[in-house]
Amino acid sequence: MHYAIYLSSIDQFSDPRLLADLASEAEAVGWDGVFIWDHIGCPNTAADPWVALSAMALKTRRIKLGPIVTPVARRRPWKLARETVTLDHLSGGRLILGVGLGHSASSEFETFGEPGDPKIRAQKLDEGLDVLAGLWQGESFSYSGKHYQIKDACFLPRPVQSPRIPIWACGAWSDKRAPFRRAARWDGAIPIAPPSEDRAITPEEVAEIKAYMQRHRETDAPFDLVVILWSEGNATSEERQTVTRYADAGVTWWVEDLSTERFSSLQDVRARLHKGPPGV
């Protein structure tokens, strides 16, 4: 199992130099990845994720980097294709692209005249992913969808990573399984609990999700199960048992939540970061 940290990019964490410093510290401690928010930020102060991730890439050499999650529906997919390929080259092939519908509909979409309807956002997300994958091929590409149309576009260079930059799709594990059918088409899933439930995904749910993905995958290529969790980093027997339970259930990435939803101060974030991955 790989271990990463998850940082906010708003308010005191909106300084890209600070995020770059934290990424460098995480790499030195032994974490395998650093992921950040992608929010417009109204009414908060916020950093652009691509500028912040570029700064992080320049201060690290090994760790994986990316957003969790990019709301593809509020981006032009061809612009996102340029940004992601450029960052993949800058980082030496370390980008992972987390995607989803985005939150919230009002402040992230409707404030700017974009449709907040989740069905429309889902349509644009699926079409946007098709466009990304097409443009990443570096060959002449055309597309005719409900929301996006492209005629004979060729984007170079191709990504460093092959066959493409990994895509992880986020969604709530509930009776509505569309997010996971979407994830099955790509390279990983980031399951979260339904918004009405303030909790983490359980190992038992992870096992259910893994079985569901196996039924819907059309390839035997590697596939990641990514879970955002809390731990203290104290290497107690209880914590090691928890890590083992998630690993046995199928989790491939434990993403430690160091966002402002958990810690309000930079001091607390750094304290947990420097304890290193859980159970170690």
TAGILIN-V124419 format. One record per pair of residues at least 12 apart in sequence whose ideal C-beta (glycine too) atoms are under 8 Angstrom apart, sorted by the first residue. I is the first residue (numbers start at 1). J is the second residue. D is the distance in Angstrom with one decimal. If there is no record, write none. Layout:
# TAGILIN-V124419
i=I j=J d=D
i=I j=J d=D
This chain:
# TAGILIN-V124419
i=1 j=243 d=7.3
i=1 j=246 d=7.4
i=1 j=247 d=4.7
i=1 j=251 d=6.0
i=1 j=252 d=6.1
i=1 j=253 d=7.1
i=1 j=254 d=5.8
i=2 j=32 d=4.2
i=2 j=33 d=6.5
i=2 j=64 d=7.8
i=2 j=252 d=6.4
i=2 j=253 d=4.9
i=2 j=254 d=7.3
i=3 j=30 d=7.9
i=3 j=31 d=5.6
i=3 j=32 d=5.4
i=3 j=33 d=7.6
i=3 j=253 d=7.6
i=3 j=254 d=5.1
i=3 j=255 d=7.9
i=3 j=256 d=6.9
i=3 j=277 d=3.6
i=3 j=278 d=7.1
i=4 j=31 d=5.9
i=4 j=32 d=5.8
i=4 j=33 d=3.2
i=4 j=34 d=6.3
i=4 j=35 d=5.9
i=4 j=63 d=7.7
i=4 j=64 d=6.9
i=4 j=253 d=6.0
i=4 j=254 d=7.3
i=4 j=255 d=4.8
i=4 j=256 d=7.0
i=5 j=22 d=7.8
i=5 j=26 d=5.4
i=5 j=31 d=5.6
i=5 j=33 d=7.5
i=5 j=34 d=5.5
i=5 j=35 d=7.4
i=5 j=255 d=7.2
i=5 j=256 d=5.0
i=5 j=258 d=5.0
i=5 j=273 d=6.1
i=6 j=35 d=5.1
i=6 j=36 d=7.5
i=6 j=68 d=6.4
i=6 j=228 d=5.9
i=6 j=255 d=4.9
i=6 j=256 d=6.5
i=6 j=257 d=5.1
i=6 j=258 d=6.0
i=6 j=259 d=5.7
i=7 j=19 d=6.3
i=7 j=22 d=6.3
i=7 j=34 d=6.7
i=7 j=35 d=7.3
i=7 j=36 d=5.0
i=7 j=37 d=7.4
i=7 j=258 d=5.6
i=7 j=259 d=6.2
i=7 j=269 d=7.4
i=8 j=36 d=7.3
i=8 j=37 d=5.3
i=8 j=259 d=4.3
i=8 j=260 d=4.4
i=8 j=261 d=7.7
i=9 j=36 d=4.8
i=9 j=37 d=4.7
i=9 j=38 d=7.5
i=9 j=39 d=7.0
i=9 j=46 d=6.1
i=9 j=47 d=4.3
i=9 j=49 d=6.2
i=9 j=52 d=5.7
i=10 j=37 d=6.8
i=10 j=39 d=6.4
i=10 j=41 d=5.4
i=10 j=44 d=4.3
i=10 j=45 d=6.3
i=10 j=46 d=4.8
i=10 j=47 d=7.5
i=10 j=260 d=6.7
i=11 j=44 d=5.5
i=11 j=45 d=5.5
i=11 j=260 d=6.8
i=12 j=266 d=6.1
i=13 j=47 d=7.6
i=13 j=260 d=6.9
i=13 j=266 d=7.5
i=13 j=269 d=7.9
i=14 j=41 d=7.5
i=14 j=44 d=7.7
i=14 j=45 d=4.7
i=14 j=46 d=5.4
i=14 j=47 d=4.3
i=15 j=47 d=7.1
i=16 j=47 d=5.4
i=16 j=51 d=5.5
i=16 j=52 d=4.2
i=16 j=54 d=7.9
i=16 j=55 d=4.2
i=16 j=56 d=7.8
i=17 j=55 d=6.4
i=18 j=266 d=7.6
i=19 j=36 d=6.5
i=19 j=47 d=6.9
i=19 j=52 d=4.9
i=19 j=55 d=6.6
i=19 j=56 d=5.8
i=20 j=52 d=7.6
i=20 j=55 d=4.0
i=20 j=56 d=4.9
i=20 j=58 d=7.0
i=20 j=59 d=4.3
i=21 j=59 d=7.0
i=22 j=34 d=7.2
i=22 j=269 d=7.3
i=22 j=270 d=7.5
i=22 j=273 d=6.7
i=23 j=56 d=4.0
i=23 j=59 d=6.1
i=23 j=60 d=5.2
i=23 j=63 d=6.7
i=23 j=65 d=7.2
i=24 j=56 d=8.0
i=24 j=59 d=4.3
i=24 j=60 d=5.8
i=25 j=270 d=7.3
i=25 j=273 d=6.1
i=25 j=274 d=7.0
i=26 j=63 d=6.5
i=26 j=273 d=5.8
i=27 j=60 d=4.8
i=27 j=61 d=7.2
i=27 j=62 d=5.8
i=27 j=63 d=4.7
i=29 j=273 d=6.6
i=29 j=274 d=5.8
i=29 j=276 d=4.9
i=30 j=276 d=5.3
i=30 j=277 d=6.4
i=30 j=280 d=7.5
i=31 j=63 d=6.4
i=31 j=256 d=7.9
i=31 j=273 d=7.7
i=31 j=276 d=7.2
i=31 j=277 d=6.3
i=32 j=63 d=6.1
i=32 j=64 d=6.4
i=32 j=253 d=7.9
i=32 j=277 d=8.0
i=33 j=63 d=5.3
i=33 j=64 d=3.8
i=33 j=65 d=6.9
i=33 j=66 d=7.7
i=33 j=96 d=7.3
i=33 j=253 d=7.1
i=33 j=255 d=7.5
i=34 j=56 d=6.3
i=34 j=60 d=7.7
i=34 j=63 d=5.7
i=34 j=64 d=7.7
i=34 j=65 d=5.9
i=35 j=65 d=7.3
i=35 j=66 d=5.5
i=35 j=67 d=6.7
i=35 j=68 d=4.5
i=35 j=96 d=7.7
i=35 j=98 d=6.7
i=35 j=255 d=6.3
i=36 j=49 d=5.9
i=36 j=52 d=6.1
i=36 j=53 d=6.8
i=36 j=56 d=7.9
i=36 j=67 d=6.0
i=36 j=68 d=7.5
i=37 j=49 d=7.2
i=37 j=67 d=7.2
i=37 j=68 d=7.5
i=37 j=259 d=6.8
i=38 j=67 d=4.1
i=38 j=68 d=7.8
i=38 j=69 d=6.6
i=38 j=70 d=4.7
i=38 j=71 d=6.9
i=39 j=108 d=6.7
i=40 j=74 d=7.7
i=40 j=107 d=7.0
i=40 j=108 d=5.4
i=40 j=111 d=7.9
i=40 j=112 d=7.6
i=42 j=107 d=4.8
i=42 j=108 d=7.8
i=42 j=111 d=5.9
i=43 j=107 d=7.8
i=49 j=67 d=4.8
i=49 j=70 d=7.2
i=50 j=83 d=4.9
i=50 j=87 d=6.4
i=53 j=65 d=5.4
i=53 j=66 d=7.1
i=53 j=67 d=7.1
i=53 j=87 d=5.9
i=53 j=91 d=8.0
i=53 j=95 d=7.7
i=54 j=87 d=6.2
i=54 j=90 d=5.9
i=57 j=87 d=6.5
i=57 j=90 d=5.0
i=57 j=91 d=3.9
i=57 j=94 d=7.0
i=58 j=90 d=7.2
i=60 j=91 d=7.9
i=60 j=94 d=7.9
i=61 j=92 d=7.7
i=62 j=94 d=7.8
i=63 j=94 d=6.9
i=64 j=94 d=5.2
i=64 j=95 d=7.6
i=64 j=96 d=5.4
i=65 j=87 d=7.7
i=65 j=91 d=5.9
i=65 j=94 d=5.5
i=65 j=95 d=6.0
i=65 j=96 d=7.3
i=66 j=95 d=5.5
i=66 j=96 d=4.0
i=66 j=97 d=5.8
i=66 j=98 d=5.7
i=66 j=168 d=8.0
i=67 j=97 d=7.1
i=67 j=98 d=5.5
i=68 j=98 d=3.8
i=68 j=168 d=7.4
i=68 j=170 d=6.7
i=68 j=190 d=6.4
i=68 j=226 d=7.9
i=68 j=228 d=7.6
i=68 j=255 d=7.2
i=69 j=98 d=4.4
i=69 j=99 d=5.4
i=69 j=100 d=3.7
i=69 j=102 d=7.1
i=69 j=168 d=7.9
i=69 j=170 d=4.5
i=69 j=190 d=7.0
i=70 j=97 d=6.5
i=70 j=98 d=6.4
i=70 j=99 d=5.4
i=70 j=100 d=7.6
i=70 j=102 d=8.0
i=71 j=99 d=7.8
i=71 j=100 d=6.5
i=71 j=101 d=6.4
i=71 j=102 d=2.5
i=71 j=103 d=7.8
i=71 j=108 d=6.3
i=71 j=109 d=7.9
i=71 j=121 d=7.3
i=71 j=125 d=7.8
i=72 j=99 d=5.3
i=72 j=124 d=6.6
i=72 j=125 d=4.7
i=72 j=128 d=3.9
i=72 j=129 d=6.6
i=72 j=132 d=7.8
i=73 j=101 d=6.8
i=73 j=102 d=6.4
i=73 j=109 d=7.4
i=73 j=114 d=7.4
i=73 j=120 d=7.3
i=73 j=121 d=4.1
i=73 j=122 d=7.9
i=73 j=124 d=3.9
i=73 j=125 d=5.4
i=73 j=128 d=6.9
i=74 j=102 d=6.3
i=74 j=108 d=6.3
i=74 j=109 d=5.9
i=74 j=112 d=7.6
i=74 j=114 d=5.6
i=75 j=128 d=7.2
i=77 j=127 d=7.6
i=77 j=128 d=4.0
i=77 j=129 d=7.9
i=77 j=131 d=4.0
i=77 j=132 d=5.6
i=77 j=135 d=7.6
i=77 j=148 d=6.3
i=78 j=131 d=6.7
i=78 j=135 d=6.3
i=78 j=150 d=7.1
i=78 j=153 d=7.0
i=78 j=155 d=7.6
i=80 j=128 d=7.2
i=80 j=132 d=6.4
i=81 j=131 d=7.1
i=81 j=132 d=5.3
i=81 j=135 d=4.1
i=81 j=136 d=6.4
i=81 j=155 d=5.8
i=82 j=155 d=7.0
i=84 j=97 d=5.9
i=84 j=132 d=7.2
i=84 j=136 d=7.9
i=84 j=159 d=7.4
i=84 j=165 d=5.7
i=85 j=136 d=6.7
i=85 j=155 d=7.1
i=85 j=157 d=6.6
i=85 j=158 d=7.2
i=85 j=159 d=5.2
i=85 j=165 d=7.6
i=88 j=159 d=4.5
i=88 j=160 d=5.0
i=88 j=161 d=6.1
i=88 j=165 d=5.5
i=89 j=157 d=6.8
i=89 j=159 d=7.7
i=89 j=160 d=5.7
i=92 j=160 d=6.6
i=93 j=159 d=7.5
i=93 j=160 d=3.5
i=93 j=161 d=4.8
i=95 j=159 d=7.9
i=95 j=161 d=7.5
i=95 j=165 d=5.5
i=95 j=166 d=8.0
i=96 j=165 d=7.3
i=96 j=166 d=4.8
i=96 j=167 d=8.0
i=96 j=168 d=6.2
i=96 j=188 d=7.8
i=97 j=132 d=7.9
i=97 j=165 d=5.5
i=97 j=166 d=6.9
i=97 j=167 d=5.1
i=97 j=168 d=7.1
i=98 j=167 d=7.9
i=98 j=168 d=4.7
i=98 j=169 d=7.9
i=98 j=170 d=6.1
i=98 j=190 d=6.2
i=98 j=226 d=7.9
i=99 j=125 d=6.5
i=99 j=129 d=6.7
i=99 j=167 d=6.1
i=99 j=168 d=7.1
i=99 j=169 d=5.6
i=99 j=170 d=6.9
i=100 j=125 d=7.3
i=100 j=169 d=6.6
i=100 j=170 d=3.7
i=100 j=171 d=6.6
i=100 j=179 d=7.5
i=100 j=190 d=7.6
i=101 j=118 d=5.9
i=101 j=121 d=4.7
i=101 j=122 d=6.2
i=101 j=125 d=6.3
i=101 j=171 d=8.0
i=102 j=121 d=6.7
i=105 j=117 d=7.7
i=105 j=118 d=7.2
i=105 j=121 d=7.7
i=109 j=121 d=7.3
i=122 j=178 d=6.8
i=123 j=146 d=6.2
i=123 j=147 d=6.2
i=124 j=147 d=5.0
i=124 j=148 d=7.7
i=125 j=182 d=7.5
i=126 j=182 d=6.5
i=127 j=143 d=7.8
i=127 j=145 d=4.2
i=127 j=146 d=6.9
i=127 j=147 d=5.3
i=127 j=148 d=5.1
i=128 j=148 d=6.9
i=129 j=167 d=6.6
i=129 j=182 d=7.9
i=129 j=185 d=7.8
i=129 j=186 d=7.1
i=130 j=143 d=6.6
i=130 j=145 d=7.2
i=131 j=143 d=5.7
i=131 j=145 d=7.9
i=131 j=148 d=5.6
i=131 j=150 d=6.5
i=132 j=167 d=7.7
i=133 j=164 d=6.1
i=134 j=150 d=7.6
i=135 j=150 d=7.9
i=135 j=153 d=6.5
i=135 j=155 d=4.4
i=136 j=155 d=7.3
i=136 j=158 d=6.4
i=136 j=159 d=5.5
i=136 j=164 d=5.1
i=136 j=165 d=6.7
i=137 j=158 d=7.0
i=138 j=154 d=6.9
i=138 j=155 d=6.3
i=138 j=156 d=5.2
i=138 j=157 d=6.8
i=138 j=158 d=3.9
i=139 j=154 d=6.2
i=140 j=152 d=5.4
i=140 j=153 d=7.3
i=140 j=154 d=5.0
i=141 j=153 d=5.3
i=141 j=154 d=6.8
i=141 j=155 d=7.7
i=166 j=186 d=7.8
i=166 j=187 d=4.2
i=166 j=188 d=6.5
i=166 j=224 d=7.5
i=167 j=186 d=4.0
i=167 j=187 d=5.3
i=167 j=188 d=7.3
i=168 j=183 d=7.4
i=168 j=186 d=7.2
i=168 j=187 d=6.5
i=168 j=188 d=3.7
i=168 j=189 d=6.7
i=168 j=190 d=5.3
i=168 j=224 d=6.3
i=168 j=226 d=5.7
i=169 j=182 d=5.1
i=169 j=183 d=3.7
i=169 j=186 d=5.7
i=169 j=188 d=7.3
i=169 j=189 d=5.9
i=169 j=190 d=6.9
i=170 j=189 d=7.7
i=170 j=190 d=3.9
i=170 j=191 d=7.8
i=170 j=192 d=6.6
i=171 j=183 d=6.8
i=171 j=189 d=7.3
i=171 j=190 d=7.5
i=171 j=191 d=6.7
i=171 j=192 d=7.3
i=172 j=191 d=7.5
i=172 j=192 d=5.4
i=172 j=193 d=6.6
i=172 j=194 d=4.7
i=172 j=195 d=6.5
i=173 j=191 d=4.5
i=173 j=192 d=7.2
i=173 j=193 d=6.9
i=173 j=194 d=7.5
i=173 j=201 d=6.3
i=173 j=205 d=5.7
i=173 j=208 d=7.7
i=173 j=209 d=6.1
i=174 j=194 d=4.9
i=177 j=212 d=6.9
i=180 j=209 d=6.7
i=180 j=212 d=5.9
i=180 j=213 d=6.6
i=180 j=216 d=7.2
i=181 j=216 d=5.7
i=183 j=213 d=7.0
i=184 j=213 d=5.6
i=184 j=216 d=4.0
i=184 j=217 d=5.1
i=184 j=218 d=7.5
i=185 j=218 d=7.8
i=187 j=221 d=7.5
i=187 j=222 d=7.5
i=187 j=223 d=6.5
i=187 j=224 d=6.4
i=188 j=223 d=6.1
i=188 j=224 d=3.3
i=188 j=225 d=6.9
i=188 j=226 d=5.7
i=188 j=252 d=7.7
i=188 j=253 d=7.7
i=189 j=209 d=6.6
i=189 j=213 d=6.3
i=189 j=223 d=7.7
i=189 j=224 d=7.4
i=189 j=225 d=5.9
i=189 j=226 d=6.9
i=190 j=226 d=4.5
i=190 j=227 d=7.6
i=190 j=228 d=7.2
i=191 j=205 d=7.0
i=191 j=206 d=7.3
i=191 j=209 d=5.3
i=191 j=225 d=7.4
i=191 j=227 d=6.8
i=192 j=228 d=6.9
i=200 j=227 d=7.1
i=200 j=228 d=7.1
i=200 j=229 d=5.4
i=200 j=230 d=7.0
i=201 j=227 d=5.3
i=203 j=245 d=4.4
i=203 j=246 d=5.3
i=203 j=248 d=7.3
i=203 j=249 d=4.1
i=203 j=251 d=7.9
i=204 j=249 d=7.3
i=206 j=225 d=6.2
i=206 j=227 d=6.5
i=206 j=246 d=6.4
i=206 j=249 d=3.9
i=206 j=250 d=5.5
i=206 j=251 d=5.7
i=207 j=249 d=4.5
i=207 j=250 d=6.3
i=209 j=225 d=6.6
i=209 j=250 d=7.6
i=210 j=225 d=6.1
i=210 j=249 d=6.9
i=210 j=250 d=3.8
i=213 j=225 d=7.6
i=224 j=252 d=4.6
i=224 j=253 d=5.7
i=225 j=250 d=5.1
i=225 j=251 d=5.2
i=225 j=252 d=5.4
i=225 j=253 d=7.4
i=226 j=251 d=7.5
i=226 j=252 d=7.0
i=226 j=253 d=4.2
i=226 j=255 d=6.0
i=227 j=246 d=6.5
i=227 j=251 d=5.2
i=227 j=253 d=7.3
i=227 j=254 d=6.4
i=227 j=255 d=6.7
i=228 j=255 d=4.7
i=228 j=257 d=5.2
i=229 j=246 d=7.3
i=229 j=254 d=5.8
i=229 j=255 d=6.9
i=229 j=256 d=6.6
i=229 j=257 d=6.8
i=229 j=278 d=7.9
i=230 j=256 d=7.2
i=230 j=257 d=5.6
i=230 j=262 d=6.4
i=231 j=243 d=7.7
i=231 j=254 d=8.0
i=231 j=256 d=6.3
i=231 j=278 d=3.6
i=231 j=279 d=7.5
i=232 j=272 d=7.6
i=232 j=275 d=7.4
i=232 j=278 d=7.6
i=233 j=256 d=8.0
i=233 j=272 d=6.1
i=233 j=275 d=3.1
i=233 j=276 d=5.9
i=233 j=277 d=7.2
i=233 j=278 d=5.7
i=233 j=280 d=7.8
i=234 j=275 d=7.3
i=235 j=278 d=7.9
i=235 j=279 d=5.9
i=235 j=280 d=6.0
i=239 j=278 d=5.5
i=239 j=279 d=5.0
i=240 j=279 d=4.1
i=242 j=278 d=7.5
i=242 j=279 d=7.3
i=243 j=278 d=5.4
i=243 j=279 d=3.9
i=244 j=279 d=7.7
i=254 j=277 d=7.2
i=254 j=278 d=6.6
i=256 j=272 d=7.2
i=256 j=277 d=7.5
i=256 j=278 d=6.9
i=258 j=272 d=6.0
i=258 j=273 d=6.3
